[in-house]
Amino acid sequence: MDEEFLKESNREPNPYAAVGIDRVSYETYGRNLDDNRANLVERLKSKRYRAQDIRRVRIPKPEGGRGGKEGD
């Protein structure tokens, strides 16, 4: 895995994506996109990367349905 691979696999972050559990927005992450990618590759290669927990959100269903959990 290298920076070029990450660039090709995700040319640009999704501007409509929700803020993650780390509360980093699209705009914030994109400001230093090249540095963020380089840092991620470095952490992956040195096995220091640790995925963050999933933030679960109940999504109500129409007509009084039980609703599902996003992030399962």
ABEGO torsion letter per residue (X at the ends): XBAAAAAAABABBBAABBBBAAGBBAAAAAAAAAAAAAAAAAAAAAGABBBBBBBBBBBBBBGGBAEBBBGX
